[in-house]
Amino acid sequence: MSEMAEIGGRAPIPINVEAGKSYWWCACGRSQTQPFCDGSHKDTGLAPKKQDITEAKTVAWCGCKH
């Protein structure tokens, strides 16, 4: 089991998000659907972070996982 996140990208990942939706941000860096979780964290000791969005906007999601 590894508890070190991999770098998922070297720059913020801007995504337009919708009000009233929840997004699961990848915390392990292994997801193929960056910046969001695809379940690749299994057996890493890391878990995605739920983000509840209250207003439509553009969010610059962290890619480096630090």
PDB file of N, CA, C and O in Angstrom:
ATOM      1  N   MET A   1       0.840  -1.174   0.000  1.00  0.00           N
ATOM      2  CA  MET A   1       0.000   0.000   0.000  1.00  0.00           C
ATOM      3  C   MET A   1       0.886   1.238   0.000  1.00  0.00           C
ATOM      4  O   MET A   1       1.791   1.357   0.826  1.00  0.00           O
ATOM      5  N   SER A   2       0.631   2.144  -0.909  1.00  0.00           N
ATOM      6  CA  SER A   2       1.377   3.396  -1.018  1.00  0.00           C
ATOM      7  C   SER A   2       0.484   4.551  -0.607  1.00  0.00           C
ATOM      8  O   SER A   2      -0.659   4.643  -1.055  1.00  0.00           O
ATOM      9  N   GLU A   3       0.995   5.436   0.243  1.00  0.00           N
ATOM     10  CA  GLU A   3       0.206   6.599   0.644  1.00  0.00           C
ATOM     11  C   GLU A   3       0.761   7.879   0.042  1.00  0.00           C
ATOM     12  O   GLU A   3       0.422   8.972   0.496  1.00  0.00           O
ATOM     13  N   MET A   4       1.603   7.763  -0.964  1.00  0.00           N
ATOM     14  CA  MET A   4       2.146   8.928  -1.659  1.00  0.00           C
ATOM     15  C   MET A   4       1.363   9.149  -2.936  1.00  0.00           C
ATOM     16  O   MET A   4       1.202   8.234  -3.744  1.00  0.00           O
ATOM     17  N   ALA A   5       0.882  10.356  -3.113  1.00  0.00           N
ATOM     18  CA  ALA A   5       0.152  10.687  -4.340  1.00  0.00           C
ATOM     19  C   ALA A   5       1.126  10.842  -5.494  1.00  0.00           C
ATOM     20  O   ALA A   5       2.236  11.344  -5.321  1.00  0.00           O
ATOM     21  N   GLU A   6       0.702  10.407  -6.665  1.00  0.00           N
ATOM     22  CA  GLU A   6       1.466  10.639  -7.886  1.00  0.00           C
ATOM     23  C   GLU A   6       1.050  11.985  -8.460  1.00  0.00           C
ATOM     24  O   GLU A   6      -0.054  12.457  -8.189  1.00  0.00           O
ATOM     25  N   ILE A   7       1.901  12.596  -9.231  1.00  0.00           N
ATOM     26  CA  ILE A   7       1.562  13.863  -9.868  1.00  0.00           C
ATOM     27  C   ILE A   7       0.646  13.578 -11.048  1.00  0.00           C
ATOM     28  O   ILE A   7       1.018  12.865 -11.980  1.00  0.00           O
ATOM     29  N   GLY A   8      -0.553  14.143 -10.997  1.00  0.00           N
ATOM     30  CA  GLY A   8      -1.535  13.933 -12.051  1.00  0.00           C
ATOM     31  C   GLY A   8      -1.422  14.955 -13.171  1.00  0.00           C
ATOM     32  O   GLY A   8      -2.035  14.796 -14.226  1.00  0.00           O
ATOM     33  N   GLY A   9      -0.648  15.991 -12.945  1.00  0.00           N
ATOM     34  CA  GLY A   9      -0.439  17.049 -13.924  1.00  0.00           C
ATOM     35  C   GLY A   9       0.403  18.139 -13.306  1.00  0.00           C
ATOM     36  O   GLY A   9       0.509  18.237 -12.084  1.00  0.00           O
ATOM     37  N   ARG A  10       0.993  18.948 -14.138  1.00  0.00           N
ATOM     38  CA  ARG A  10       1.893  19.999 -13.646  1.00  0.00           C
ATOM     39  C   ARG A  10       1.252  21.382 -13.596  1.00  0.00           C
ATOM     40  O   ARG A  10       1.906  22.363 -13.242  1.00  0.00           O
ATOM     41  N   ALA A  11      -0.023  21.454 -13.949  1.00  0.00           N
ATOM     42  CA  ALA A  11      -0.723  22.745 -13.972  1.00  0.00           C
ATOM     43  C   ALA A  11      -2.158  22.536 -13.503  1.00  0.00           C
ATOM     44  O   ALA A  11      -2.675  21.422 -13.582  1.00  0.00           O
ATOM     45  N   PRO A  12      -2.809  23.588 -13.017  1.00  0.00           N
ATOM     46  CA  PRO A  12      -4.227  23.476 -12.664  1.00  0.00           C
ATOM     47  C   PRO A  12      -5.044  23.050 -13.888  1.00  0.00           C
ATOM     48  O   PRO A  12      -4.690  23.359 -15.026  1.00  0.00           O
ATOM     49  N   ILE A  13      -6.127  22.346 -13.634  1.00  0.00           N
ATOM     50  CA  ILE A  13      -6.985  21.831 -14.703  1.00  0.00           C
ATOM     51  C   ILE A  13      -8.329  22.557 -14.603  1.00  0.00           C
ATOM     52  O   ILE A  13      -9.151  22.209 -13.756  1.00  0.00           O
ATOM     53  N   PRO A  14      -8.566  23.565 -15.460  1.00  0.00           N
ATOM     54  CA  PRO A  14      -9.826  24.308 -15.372  1.00  0.00           C
ATOM     55  C   PRO A  14     -10.999  23.513 -15.949  1.00  0.00           C
ATOM     56  O   PRO A  14     -10.934  23.003 -17.068  1.00  0.00           O
ATOM     57  N   ILE A  15     -12.062  23.422 -15.165  1.00  0.00           N
ATOM     58  CA  ILE A  15     -13.262  22.684 -15.562  1.00  0.00           C
ATOM     59  C   ILE A  15     -14.481  23.530 -15.211  1.00  0.00           C
ATOM     60  O   ILE A  15     -14.552  24.082 -14.112  1.00  0.00           O
ATOM     61  N   ASN A  16     -15.430  23.639 -16.120  1.00  0.00           N
ATOM     62  CA  ASN A  16     -16.709  24.278 -15.825  1.00  0.00           C
ATOM     63  C   ASN A  16     -17.550  23.290 -15.028  1.00  0.00           C
ATOM     64  O   ASN A  16     -17.801  22.175 -15.485  1.00  0.00           O
ATOM     65  N   VAL A  17     -17.985  23.696 -13.836  1.00  0.00           N
ATOM     66  CA  VAL A  17     -18.779  22.824 -12.982  1.00  0.00           C
ATOM     67  C   VAL A  17     -20.202  23.355 -12.885  1.00  0.00           C
ATOM     68  O   VAL A  17     -20.463  24.537 -13.109  1.00  0.00           O
ATOM     69  N   GLU A  18     -21.117  22.448 -12.542  1.00  0.00           N
ATOM     70  CA  GLU A  18     -22.533  22.782 -12.488  1.00  0.00           C
ATOM     71  C   GLU A  18     -23.007  22.921 -11.047  1.00  0.00           C
ATOM     72  O   GLU A  18     -22.577  22.173 -10.170  1.00  0.00           O
ATOM     73  N   ALA A  19     -23.890  23.878 -10.807  1.00  0.00           N
ATOM     74  CA  ALA A  19     -24.479  24.077  -9.485  1.00  0.00           C
ATOM     75  C   ALA A  19     -25.289  22.853  -9.078  1.00  0.00           C
ATOM     76  O   ALA A  19     -25.969  22.243  -9.903  1.00  0.00           O
ATOM     77  N   GLY A  20     -25.210  22.501  -7.804  1.00  0.00           N
ATOM     78  CA  GLY A  20     -25.999  21.393  -7.288  1.00  0.00           C
ATOM     79  C   GLY A  20     -25.403  20.023  -7.520  1.00  0.00           C
ATOM     80  O   GLY A  20     -26.011  19.020  -7.146  1.00  0.00           O
ATOM     81  N   LYS A  21     -24.234  19.952  -8.126  1.00  0.00           N
ATOM     82  CA  LYS A  21     -23.599  18.660  -8.379  1.00  0.00           C
ATOM     83  C   LYS A  21     -22.435  18.446  -7.419  1.00  0.00           C
ATOM     84  O   LYS A  21     -21.874  19.400  -6.881  1.00  0.00           O
ATOM     85  N   SER A  22     -22.087  17.200  -7.215  1.00  0.00           N
ATOM     86  CA  SER A  22     -20.907  16.842  -6.433  1.00  0.00           C
ATOM     87  C   SER A  22     -19.863  16.269  -7.382  1.00  0.00           C
ATOM     88  O   SER A  22     -20.189  15.545  -8.323  1.00  0.00           O
ATOM     89  N   TYR A  23     -18.624  16.601  -7.124  1.00  0.00           N
ATOM     90  CA  TYR A  23     -17.505  16.121  -7.924  1.00  0.00           C
ATOM     91  C   TYR A  23     -16.516  15.431  -6.993  1.00  0.00           C
ATOM     92  O   TYR A  23     -16.303  15.878  -5.866  1.00  0.00           O
ATOM     93  N   TRP A  24     -15.921  14.358  -7.455  1.00  0.00           N
ATOM     94  CA  TRP A  24     -14.939  13.615  -6.664  1.00  0.00           C
ATOM     95  C   TRP A  24     -13.555  13.868  -7.250  1.00  0.00           C
ATOM     96  O   TRP A  24     -13.196  13.313  -8.288  1.00  0.00           O
ATOM     97  N   TRP A  25     -12.784  14.714  -6.567  1.00  0.00           N
ATOM     98  CA  TRP A  25     -11.435  15.092  -7.004  1.00  0.00           C
ATOM     99  C   TRP A  25     -10.457  13.964  -6.681  1.00  0.00           C
ATOM    100  O   TRP A  25     -10.424  13.470  -5.554  1.00  0.00           O
ATOM    101  N   CYS A  26      -9.679  13.570  -7.647  1.00  0.00           N
ATOM    102  CA  CYS A  26      -8.674  12.518  -7.479  1.00  0.00           C
ATOM    103  C   CYS A  26      -7.547  13.022  -6.577  1.00  0.00           C
ATOM    104  O   CYS A  26      -6.902  14.026  -6.879  1.00  0.00           O
ATOM    105  N   ALA A  27      -7.318  12.320  -5.472  1.00  0.00           N
ATOM    106  CA  ALA A  27      -6.249  12.690  -4.546  1.00  0.00           C
ATOM    107  C   ALA A  27      -4.997  11.836  -4.721  1.00  0.00           C
ATOM    108  O   ALA A  27      -3.940  12.166  -4.184  1.00  0.00           O
ATOM    109  N   CYS A  28      -5.113  10.739  -5.471  1.00  0.00           N
ATOM    110  CA  CYS A  28      -3.969   9.826  -5.596  1.00  0.00           C
ATOM    111  C   CYS A  28      -3.097  10.127  -6.814  1.00  0.00           C
ATOM    112  O   CYS A  28      -1.926   9.749  -6.843  1.00  0.00           O
ATOM    113  N   GLY A  29      -3.654  10.802  -7.816  1.00  0.00           N
ATOM    114  CA  GLY A  29      -2.903  11.124  -9.024  1.00  0.00           C
ATOM    115  C   GLY A  29      -2.884  10.020 -10.072  1.00  0.00           C
ATOM    116  O   GLY A  29      -2.285  10.194 -11.133  1.00  0.00           O
ATOM    117  N   ARG A  30      -3.521   8.898  -9.801  1.00  0.00           N
ATOM    118  CA  ARG A  30      -3.484   7.752 -10.724  1.00  0.00           C
ATOM    119  C   ARG A  30      -4.635   7.708 -11.719  1.00  0.00           C
ATOM    120  O   ARG A  30      -4.580   6.959 -12.695  1.00  0.00           O
ATOM    121  N   SER A  31      -5.673   8.498 -11.485  1.00  0.00           N
ATOM    122  CA  SER A  31      -6.867   8.471 -12.324  1.00  0.00           C
ATOM    123  C   SER A  31      -6.543   8.830 -13.776  1.00  0.00           C
ATOM    124  O   SER A  31      -5.742   9.726 -14.041  1.00  0.00           O
ATOM    125  N   GLN A  32      -7.170   8.129 -14.698  1.00  0.00           N
ATOM    126  CA  GLN A  32      -7.042   8.431 -16.122  1.00  0.00           C
ATOM    127  C   GLN A  32      -8.028   9.504 -16.547  1.00  0.00           C
ATOM    128  O   GLN A  32      -8.018   9.937 -17.699  1.00  0.00           O
ATOM    129  N   THR A  33      -8.887   9.939 -15.617  1.00  0.00           N
ATOM    130  CA  THR A  33      -9.885  10.963 -15.909  1.00  0.00           C
ATOM    131  C   THR A  33      -9.610  12.211 -15.062  1.00  0.00           C
ATOM    132  O   THR A  33     -10.534  12.797 -14.498  1.00  0.00           O
ATOM    133  N   GLN A  34      -8.347  12.610 -14.978  1.00  0.00           N
ATOM    134  CA  GLN A  34      -7.945  13.780 -14.190  1.00  0.00           C
ATOM    135  C   GLN A  34      -8.774  14.997 -14.576  1.00  0.00           C
ATOM    136  O   GLN A  34      -9.032  15.220 -15.759  1.00  0.00           O
ATOM    137  N   PRO A  35      -9.187  15.775 -13.607  1.00  0.00           N
ATOM    138  CA  PRO A  35      -8.809  15.769 -12.202  1.00  0.00           C
ATOM    139  C   PRO A  35      -9.741  14.939 -11.317  1.00  0.00           C
ATOM    140  O   PRO A  35      -9.666  15.024 -10.091  1.00  0.00           O
ATOM    141  N   PHE A  36     -10.613  14.140 -11.927  1.00  0.00           N
ATOM    142  CA  PHE A  36     -11.619  13.423 -11.155  1.00  0.00           C
ATOM    143  C   PHE A  36     -11.266  11.957 -10.976  1.00  0.00           C
ATOM    144  O   PHE A  36     -10.495  11.384 -11.745  1.00  0.00           O
ATOM    145  N   CYS A  37     -11.846  11.368  -9.946  1.00  0.00           N
ATOM    146  CA  CYS A  37     -11.575   9.984  -9.565  1.00  0.00           C
ATOM    147  C   CYS A  37     -12.188   8.992 -10.558  1.00  0.00           C
ATOM    148  O   CYS A  37     -13.306   9.182 -11.037  1.00  0.00           O
ATOM    149  N   ASP A  38     -11.435   7.938 -10.853  1.00  0.00           N
ATOM    150  CA  ASP A  38     -11.962   6.827 -11.643  1.00  0.00           C
ATOM    151  C   ASP A  38     -11.814   5.496 -10.904  1.00  0.00           C
ATOM    152  O   ASP A  38     -12.002   4.428 -11.487  1.00  0.00           O
ATOM    153  N   GLY A  39     -11.472   5.572  -9.605  1.00  0.00           N
ATOM    154  CA  GLY A  39     -11.326   4.368  -8.791  1.00  0.00           C
ATOM    155  C   GLY A  39      -9.914   3.808  -8.750  1.00  0.00           C
ATOM    156  O   GLY A  39      -9.686   2.766  -8.136  1.00  0.00           O
ATOM    157  N   SER A  40      -8.969   4.471  -9.386  1.00  0.00           N
ATOM    158  CA  SER A  40      -7.592   3.975  -9.452  1.00  0.00           C
ATOM    159  C   SER A  40      -6.867   4.003  -8.105  1.00  0.00           C
ATOM    160  O   SER A  40      -5.772   3.455  -7.982  1.00  0.00           O
ATOM    161  N   HIS A  41      -7.465   4.632  -7.104  1.00  0.00           N
ATOM    162  CA  HIS A  41      -6.829   4.739  -5.792  1.00  0.00           C
ATOM    163  C   HIS A  41      -6.890   3.450  -4.983  1.00  0.00           C
ATOM    164  O   HIS A  41      -6.308   3.383  -3.901  1.00  0.00           O
ATOM    165  N   LYS A  42      -7.573   2.436  -5.475  1.00  0.00           N
ATOM    166  CA  LYS A  42      -7.730   1.187  -4.737  1.00  0.00           C
ATOM    167  C   LYS A  42      -6.369   0.685  -4.259  1.00  0.00           C
ATOM    168  O   LYS A  42      -5.413   0.641  -5.033  1.00  0.00           O
ATOM    169  N   ASP A  43      -6.284   0.314  -3.002  1.00  0.00           N
ATOM    170  CA  ASP A  43      -5.073  -0.226  -2.369  1.00  0.00           C
ATOM    171  C   ASP A  43      -3.947   0.788  -2.220  1.00  0.00           C
ATOM    172  O   ASP A  43      -2.794   0.395  -2.041  1.00  0.00           O
ATOM    173  N   THR A  44      -4.251   2.095  -2.290  1.00  0.00           N
ATOM    174  CA  THR A  44      -3.199   3.099  -2.113  1.00  0.00           C
ATOM    175  C   THR A  44      -3.228   3.717  -0.717  1.00  0.00           C
ATOM    176  O   THR A  44      -2.241   4.320  -0.295  1.00  0.00           O
ATOM    177  N   GLY A  45      -4.329   3.580   0.000  1.00  0.00           N
ATOM    178  CA  GLY A  45      -4.480   4.257   1.276  1.00  0.00           C
ATOM    179  C   GLY A  45      -4.965   5.686   1.111  1.00  0.00           C
ATOM    180  O   GLY A  45      -5.143   6.400   2.097  1.00  0.00           O
ATOM    181  N   LEU A  46      -5.179   6.106  -0.122  1.00  0.00           N
ATOM    182  CA  LEU A  46      -5.674   7.450  -0.432  1.00  0.00           C
ATOM    183  C   LEU A  46      -7.121   7.347  -0.891  1.00  0.00           C
ATOM    184  O   LEU A  46      -7.559   6.294  -1.355  1.00  0.00           O
ATOM    185  N   ALA A  47      -7.859   8.437  -0.763  1.00  0.00           N
ATOM    186  CA  ALA A  47      -9.261   8.454  -1.174  1.00  0.00           C
ATOM    187  C   ALA A  47      -9.570   9.776  -1.860  1.00  0.00           C
ATOM    188  O   ALA A  47      -8.955  10.795  -1.548  1.00  0.00           O
ATOM    189  N   PRO A  48     -10.524   9.769  -2.796  1.00  0.00           N
ATOM    190  CA  PRO A  48     -10.908  11.020  -3.454  1.00  0.00           C
ATOM    191  C   PRO A  48     -11.584  11.964  -2.472  1.00  0.00           C
ATOM    192  O   PRO A  48     -12.068  11.548  -1.419  1.00  0.00           O
ATOM    193  N   LYS A  49     -11.609  13.231  -2.830  1.00  0.00           N
ATOM    194  CA  LYS A  49     -12.222  14.266  -1.997  1.00  0.00           C
ATOM    195  C   LYS A  49     -13.498  14.756  -2.664  1.00  0.00           C
ATOM    196  O   LYS A  49     -13.472  15.208  -3.808  1.00  0.00           O
ATOM    197  N   LYS A  50     -14.610  14.667  -1.949  1.00  0.00           N
ATOM    198  CA  LYS A  50     -15.899  15.114  -2.475  1.00  0.00           C
ATOM    199  C   LYS A  50     -15.991  16.632  -2.399  1.00  0.00           C
ATOM    200  O   LYS A  50     -15.703  17.232  -1.363  1.00  0.00           O
ATOM    201  N   GLN A  51     -16.392  17.241  -3.501  1.00  0.00           N
ATOM    202  CA  GLN A  51     -16.592  18.684  -3.565  1.00  0.00           C
ATOM    203  C   GLN A  51     -18.030  18.952  -4.004  1.00  0.00           C
ATOM    204  O   GLN A  51     -18.417  18.619  -5.124  1.00  0.00           O
ATOM    205  N   ASP A  52     -18.816  19.555  -3.115  1.00  0.00           N
ATOM    206  CA  ASP A  52     -20.189  19.925  -3.440  1.00  0.00           C
ATOM    207  C   ASP A  52     -20.178  21.336  -4.018  1.00  0.00           C
ATOM    208  O   ASP A  52     -19.671  22.264  -3.388  1.00  0.00           O
ATOM    209  N   ILE A  53     -20.730  21.497  -5.205  1.00  0.00           N
ATOM    210  CA  ILE A  53     -20.718  22.786  -5.906  1.00  0.00           C
ATOM    211  C   ILE A  53     -22.071  23.464  -5.734  1.00  0.00           C
ATOM    212  O   ILE A  53     -23.113  22.873  -6.018  1.00  0.00           O
ATOM    213  N   THR A  54     -22.047  24.707  -5.266  1.00  0.00           N
ATOM    214  CA  THR A  54     -23.297  25.435  -5.016  1.00  0.00           C
ATOM    215  C   THR A  54     -23.639  26.429  -6.115  1.00  0.00           C
ATOM    216  O   THR A  54     -24.780  26.882  -6.214  1.00  0.00           O
ATOM    217  N   GLU A  55     -22.646  26.773  -6.948  1.00  0.00           N
ATOM    218  CA  GLU A  55     -22.918  27.701  -8.055  1.00  0.00           C
ATOM    219  C   GLU A  55     -22.104  27.286  -9.275  1.00  0.00           C
ATOM    220  O   GLU A  55     -20.988  26.783  -9.150  1.00  0.00           O
ATOM    221  N   ALA A  56     -22.677  27.503 -10.454  1.00  0.00           N
ATOM    222  CA  ALA A  56     -21.965  27.201 -11.697  1.00  0.00           C
ATOM    223  C   ALA A  56     -20.784  28.157 -11.829  1.00  0.00           C
ATOM    224  O   ALA A  56     -20.927  29.365 -11.639  1.00  0.00           O
ATOM    225  N   LYS A  57     -19.636  27.614 -12.151  1.00  0.00           N
ATOM    226  CA  LYS A  57     -18.414  28.416 -12.288  1.00  0.00           C
ATOM    227  C   LYS A  57     -17.321  27.560 -12.899  1.00  0.00           C
ATOM    228  O   LYS A  57     -17.515  26.372 -13.155  1.00  0.00           O
ATOM    229  N   THR A  58     -16.176  28.172 -13.127  1.00  0.00           N
ATOM    230  CA  THR A  58     -14.998  27.433 -13.563  1.00  0.00           C
ATOM    231  C   THR A  58     -14.104  27.235 -12.346  1.00  0.00           C
ATOM    232  O   THR A  58     -13.780  28.186 -11.635  1.00  0.00           O
ATOM    233  N   VAL A  59     -13.716  26.001 -12.121  1.00  0.00           N
ATOM    234  CA  VAL A  59     -12.817  25.667 -11.011  1.00  0.00           C
ATOM    235  C   VAL A  59     -11.495  25.203 -11.602  1.00  0.00           C
ATOM    236  O   VAL A  59     -11.474  24.387 -12.523  1.00  0.00           O
ATOM    237  N   ALA A  60     -10.397  25.721 -11.072  1.00  0.00           N
ATOM    238  CA  ALA A  60      -9.062  25.278 -11.476  1.00  0.00           C
ATOM    239  C   ALA A  60      -8.630  24.208 -10.482  1.00  0.00           C
ATOM    240  O   ALA A  60      -8.126  24.522  -9.404  1.00  0.00           O
ATOM    241  N   TRP A  61      -8.827  22.946 -10.847  1.00  0.00           N
ATOM    242  CA  TRP A  61      -8.527  21.825  -9.988  1.00  0.00           C
ATOM    243  C   TRP A  61      -7.027  21.547  -9.980  1.00  0.00           C
ATOM    244  O   TRP A  61      -6.371  21.604 -11.020  1.00  0.00           O
ATOM    245  N   CYS A  62      -6.497  21.249  -8.811  1.00  0.00           N
ATOM    246  CA  CYS A  62      -5.080  20.931  -8.652  1.00  0.00           C
ATOM    247  C   CYS A  62      -4.743  19.638  -9.391  1.00  0.00           C
ATOM    248  O   CYS A  62      -5.464  18.647  -9.274  1.00  0.00           O
ATOM    249  N   GLY A  63      -3.650  19.648 -10.149  1.00  0.00           N
ATOM    250  CA  GLY A  63      -3.192  18.449 -10.824  1.00  0.00           C
ATOM    251  C   GLY A  63      -2.012  17.788 -10.135  1.00  0.00           C
ATOM    252  O   GLY A  63      -1.767  16.597 -10.326  1.00  0.00           O
ATOM    253  N   CYS A  64      -1.279  18.551  -9.334  1.00  0.00           N
ATOM    254  CA  CYS A  64      -0.047  18.008  -8.739  1.00  0.00           C
ATOM    255  C   CYS A  64      -0.296  17.158  -7.507  1.00  0.00           C
ATOM    256  O   CYS A  64       0.576  16.383  -7.113  1.00  0.00           O
ATOM    257  N   LYS A  65      -1.462  17.282  -6.888  1.00  0.00           N
ATOM    258  CA  LYS A  65      -1.871  16.493  -5.724  1.00  0.00           C
ATOM    259  C   LYS A  65      -1.080  16.804  -4.460  1.00  0.00           C
ATOM    260  O   LYS A  65      -1.061  16.006  -3.522  1.00  0.00           O
ATOM    261  N   HIS A  66      -0.438  17.944  -4.435  1.00  0.00           N
ATOM    262  CA  HIS A  66       0.292  18.349  -3.230  1.00  0.00           C
ATOM    263  C   HIS A  66      -0.451  19.478  -2.629  1.00  0.00           C
ATOM    264  O   HIS A  66      -0.041  20.006  -1.596  1.00  0.00           O
TER     265      HIS A  66
END
